[in-house]
Amino acid sequence: MPDILELQEFFVEGNSQEKSHVLLHITEPSSAEERKKGYFFALAEINNGTMEQIEHMQQMIDDLESGYYETDETLEKNAFETTLEYINRRGHHLLQYKNSAINCLVGVLRNHEIFFAYHGLPQAFLFYKNKEGILEQIDIMDGQEQGENEDYLFSAIIQGNVNIGDYFYITTPHTSDFFTHDRIKKIVGTRNIKQSTEHIQKVLNDLNSSLSFGGIIMHYPKEMPMTGKSSIYLKKGSDASINQMLAREKNTREIMSPPFLGNLKKRINKFKKERPKNKQEKIIENKKLLSKKRGVIETNFRPRQKQESIVNTIMVTIGKTIVMGVVGLSKLLKKIALTTVRGLIMIILLITNKDNKRRDVIKNIKNNIDEKKEKFYELPMSSKILFFSSIILVVVFFVSIGVFKIKENTAVKKQTYINYVQAVIDKKNAADASIIYGDNKRALDLLQEAKNIIVELPNEKKEEKDKISELTNNIDSVLLKLQKLSTIEPEIIFDLTEINPEAQAEQLVKIDNTLIAFGKNDKLFYKINLLDNTKESKEHSNISNLLHSSAPKEDDMIIFVSGDDTIAQYNKESSLVSEKNIAYPNNNVKLADIFIYNRRLYSLDPSNNQIYRHSQTQTGYDKGVVWLKDNLVDIKDSVSLAVDGDLFVLKQNGEIVKLTGGQKEDFTITGLNPALGNPTKIWTYNGLDNIYVLEPTNRRVVVLDKQGKMLNQYTAITWQNPTDMVVEEENKIIYVLDSNKVYKFGL
């Protein structure tokens, strides 16, 4: 019967996520297959990391977990080694952040066998009882090379056993700043592991530090818990098991390629005994113990020998300082006030010439200037030199301040520029990483953010323009990869102006092997036989204003919208268009599109925010019924619809509304850039894999799957304003009508 594993963790989030962030992950197996694989655990600390790096680390841990449980064991490698190789090949981008530091440990524990790999300086200890029953410790990471490698995220795998009674303890590096390993040993030796982790977490939480902490303790108890199965005692000792763990260390670089540098070091240092205290330390310790027994706390504080208290001295000093400051300030203010008053009086006398005092004021000013000059001339040469030197020094001082400020501003602008450029590069790299993980939406968001930053960059000097061009090209290269935009060279199969120079065709429909082009302001419609490539035109003057059309799957007729609410039918045998009857449940109907599915006609009426379903009669179609049941659905700006069992309505703003049984279903377009703007046509049908949308604004045909994910985009330099299309998905052909020309291209 299996042993019982006790597993507890502690986690404390710091005040600064940018400075320190910890990820802690434990997976407890649920199914029988997963229980054979055991427990998966991961502990990572990222210092000075970006949000993108943290998200990529979390994604890496998730991929490692799912890959481990989904990978089969082989004779050569276990599932953990195989999955770790895969992660190492994809984990390069986590090491590209220059200013960050990663300390990470990932592993699995199945039964008593443990495998783990690490990067950086995580902490890992084994606590076990020796033959005398005394709890001892082994630093598993002591003697190991620091897990940092430019080529691989995890460069080594360690394997071994954790036996009954052992405690396997892993933690992030900063935890040891507050909990020494001896203290952890005492904690786990005097408490159960739940109490131990709660105690550690409480102490770390009370620190209110900017650092984050995390750790895991695993333990196989000797005694059976209150509920559960009894443990199986294993006679192998902990010391032997951990030596075996280090002896079976493997290097992932040797797994993926032949070794060049030989095997990794396989050793472990003996447990370092505590340094004995010297005589002086023992005297101090005994003195503190004796003082504690007497109720006295020994401190470094000693009373002042003077009679006067330190508080009185400080208060007297503060009082004298305040008095001197007040007196000096009052004298300064008095002098400033007198000077200001005299200056104002002189200005007033100069302006008003009151009592003819202007001449006296001017004379007084001249006398003062002459007096200052005479005093200056009487000064010795050394004083004059000192005076001019002082002026020069003052000028130099202020000029230096100005130059320093200019240099400082220049340096700030330069650093800001560098930061912006680096931000663009980081977002581009993060977008590349998101593409690897299949998150195209996040990649698009990152690339758009990068483009917004590029707009803010200075664009005056040549090197600045070159840098903007370089960054823009890099972003566009990734964007094109995401857009899946193909520039095609379509074939022109018919130019309508060859038959009618005044042709104004805007719509296209197919019946059997014949394409028919028509327009609301054109009295002709144009037929193209795709088998023999013959072309002809027909009049429909009796039925004007052909707006929209739909042909059933049986290809036995075409129904046209010939006005706001009237329809006409095309007979393929006679090539004639005749009026047919139709009615509606609402008044003031103005049709935007129609679609025939299973011999029923669906009509789109944006003016009444409604869709009607009509059954066929001998003279056309019946009054129809209201099909849209959800009154909260807004289709007032809809332009086209298609039916495949579900109904898809295309709105003018590019939104696609999916309706099932008259009720709205969730449907979102993803991965499309740029978003749809003023599209005109949507097409799909039962049995087709995809949805096709025509958008004249960007001169493209967009292909989506039926969950809304963008698959491809097609555009052509020759297109000017495509207005309609016919899709033959089974033949992988699309026909596009643009400026009286019918184009053909392959998917």
PETAVEN-V366999 format. One record per pair of residues at least 6 apart in sequence whose ideal C-beta (glycine too) atoms are under 6 Angstrom apart, sorted by the first residue. I is the first residue (numbers start at 1). J is the second residue. D is the distance in whole Angstrom. If there is no record, write none. Layout:
BEGIN
I:J:D
I:J:D
END
This chain:
BEGIN
1:229:5
3:220:5
3:231:4
3:232:6
4:225:6
4:228:5
6:193:5
6:219:5
6:221:6
7:218:5
8:193:5
8:194:5
8:197:4
8:217:5
9:24:6
9:216:5
10:197:4
10:200:5
10:201:4
10:215:5
11:24:5
11:214:5
12:204:4
12:205:5
12:213:5
13:212:5
14:20:5
14:209:6
14:210:5
14:211:5
14:212:4
15:210:5
16:210:4
19:210:5
20:47:5
20:211:4
20:212:5
21:46:5
21:54:5
21:212:6
22:45:5
22:172:6
22:212:4
22:214:4
23:44:4
23:58:6
24:43:6
24:214:4
25:42:4
25:61:5
26:41:5
27:40:4
27:65:5
29:35:4
34:69:6
37:69:6
38:108:5
38:109:5
38:110:3
39:109:5
40:65:5
40:68:6
40:108:5
41:107:6
41:216:6
42:61:5
42:106:4
43:105:5
43:170:6
43:214:6
44:57:6
44:104:4
45:103:5
45:172:4
46:54:6
46:102:6
47:101:4
48:99:5
48:100:5
49:100:4
52:430:4
53:97:5
56:94:6
56:433:6
59:437:6
60:91:6
64:83:6
64:87:5
64:106:6
67:83:4
68:79:5
68:80:6
68:83:5
71:79:4
71:82:5
71:83:5
73:79:5
80:108:5
80:115:5
84:117:6
84:154:6
85:256:6
88:152:4
88:153:6
88:252:6
91:153:4
93:433:5
94:153:6
102:119:6
102:120:5
103:120:3
103:121:5
103:122:5
103:173:5
104:119:5
105:116:6
105:118:4
105:122:4
105:170:6
106:117:6
107:115:6
107:116:3
108:115:5
112:161:5
112:162:5
113:161:6
114:160:6
114:162:5
115:159:5
116:158:6
117:154:4
117:157:5
118:147:5
119:147:4
119:153:6
119:154:6
120:147:6
121:173:5
123:171:5
123:176:6
124:140:4
124:141:5
124:170:5
125:137:6
125:139:6
125:169:5
125:181:6
126:138:5
126:168:6
126:242:5
127:135:6
127:137:5
127:167:4
127:185:6
127:188:6
128:166:5
128:238:3
129:135:5
129:165:6
130:136:5
135:185:6
135:189:5
137:181:6
137:185:5
138:242:5
142:269:5
143:267:5
143:268:6
143:269:5
149:155:4
156:251:6
157:250:5
158:245:6
158:249:5
159:245:6
159:248:4
160:241:6
160:242:6
160:244:5
160:245:2
161:241:4
162:168:5
163:234:5
163:238:5
163:241:6
164:220:5
164:222:6
164:231:6
164:233:6
164:234:6
165:222:5
166:238:5
167:188:5
167:219:5
168:218:4
169:217:5
170:216:5
171:215:3
172:213:6
172:214:5
174:211:5
175:213:5
175:215:6
187:196:5
188:196:5
193:217:5
193:219:5
197:217:6
204:213:5
224:230:5
246:268:5
247:266:6
249:264:6
249:266:6
251:264:5
288:298:5
291:298:5
304:310:6
346:361:5
349:357:4
349:361:5
350:358:6
350:361:6
420:453:6
420:457:6
423:453:6
424:450:5
424:453:5
424:471:5
427:446:5
427:449:6
427:450:4
428:450:6
428:474:6
430:446:5
431:443:4
431:446:4
431:447:5
431:478:6
434:442:5
434:443:4
435:443:5
440:482:6
440:671:4
441:670:6
443:482:6
444:673:5
447:475:6
447:479:5
450:475:5
454:471:6
457:468:6
458:464:5
459:465:6
459:468:6
483:673:5
484:712:5
484:713:6
485:713:4
486:714:5
487:715:6
488:714:5
488:716:5
488:745:5
490:716:5
490:743:4
490:745:4
491:744:5
492:741:6
492:743:6
493:742:5
493:744:5
494:528:5
494:535:6
494:742:4
495:741:5
496:503:4
496:505:6
496:526:5
496:740:4
497:503:6
497:740:5
499:537:5
500:524:6
503:740:5
504:519:5
504:521:5
504:522:4
505:517:4
505:518:6
505:519:5
505:522:6
505:740:6
506:519:4
506:723:5
507:518:5
507:724:5
508:517:5
508:724:4
508:726:5
508:737:4
509:516:5
509:549:4
509:551:6
509:558:6
510:726:5
511:551:5
511:555:5
511:558:6
511:572:6
512:555:5
513:530:5
513:531:5
514:527:6
514:529:6
515:528:4
516:525:6
516:527:6
517:526:5
517:737:6
518:525:4
518:546:5
520:545:5
520:547:5
523:539:6
523:541:5
524:537:5
524:539:6
525:538:6
525:540:6
526:537:5
527:536:5
528:535:5
538:575:6
540:577:5
543:562:5
543:568:5
543:577:5
545:562:6
545:563:5
546:560:5
546:562:6
547:561:4
548:561:4
548:593:5
548:594:6
549:558:6
549:560:5
550:559:6
550:594:5
550:595:5
550:596:5
551:558:5
552:596:4
557:569:6
558:570:4
559:567:6
559:569:6
560:568:5
561:567:6
561:591:5
561:594:6
562:568:4
564:590:5
565:589:4
567:580:5
567:582:5
568:577:5
568:579:5
569:578:6
569:580:5
570:577:5
580:620:3
581:619:5
581:620:4
582:620:5
582:621:5
583:623:4
584:612:6
584:624:6
585:626:5
586:608:5
589:605:5
590:607:5
591:603:5
592:604:5
592:606:5
592:638:6
592:639:6
593:604:5
593:640:5
593:641:5
594:601:6
594:603:5
595:602:5
595:641:5
595:642:6
595:643:5
597:643:4
599:616:6
600:613:6
600:615:6
601:614:4
601:621:5
602:613:6
602:643:6
603:612:5
604:611:6
604:638:6
604:641:5
606:636:5
606:638:5
609:635:6
609:636:5
610:626:6
610:628:5
611:627:5
611:628:5
612:624:4
613:624:6
613:625:6
613:627:4
614:621:4
614:622:6
614:624:4
615:622:5
627:662:6
628:662:5
629:662:3
629:663:6
630:663:5
630:664:5
633:664:5
635:649:5
637:651:5
637:652:4
638:649:5
638:651:5
639:650:6
639:652:5
639:680:6
640:650:4
640:681:5
640:682:5
641:649:5
642:648:5
642:682:5
642:683:5
642:684:5
644:684:5
644:685:5
644:686:5
645:686:6
646:658:6
646:660:5
647:659:4
648:656:6
648:658:6
648:682:6
649:657:4
650:656:6
650:679:6
650:682:4
654:675:6
654:676:3
654:677:6
654:679:6
656:667:6
658:665:4
658:667:4
667:708:5
668:708:5
669:708:5
670:708:6
670:709:5
671:709:6
671:710:4
672:710:4
676:695:6
677:697:5
678:697:5
679:693:5
679:695:4
680:694:6
681:694:4
681:724:6
681:725:6
682:693:5
683:692:5
683:727:5
684:691:5
688:729:5
690:703:5
690:705:6
691:704:5
692:703:6
692:727:5
693:702:4
694:701:6
694:725:5
696:721:5
696:722:5
699:715:5
699:719:4
700:713:5
700:715:4
701:714:5
702:713:5
703:711:5
703:712:4
704:710:6
705:711:6
719:738:5
720:739:5
722:736:5
722:738:4
723:737:6
724:737:5
725:734:6
725:736:5
726:735:4
727:734:5
732:746:6
732:747:4
733:746:6
734:745:6
735:744:6
736:743:5
END
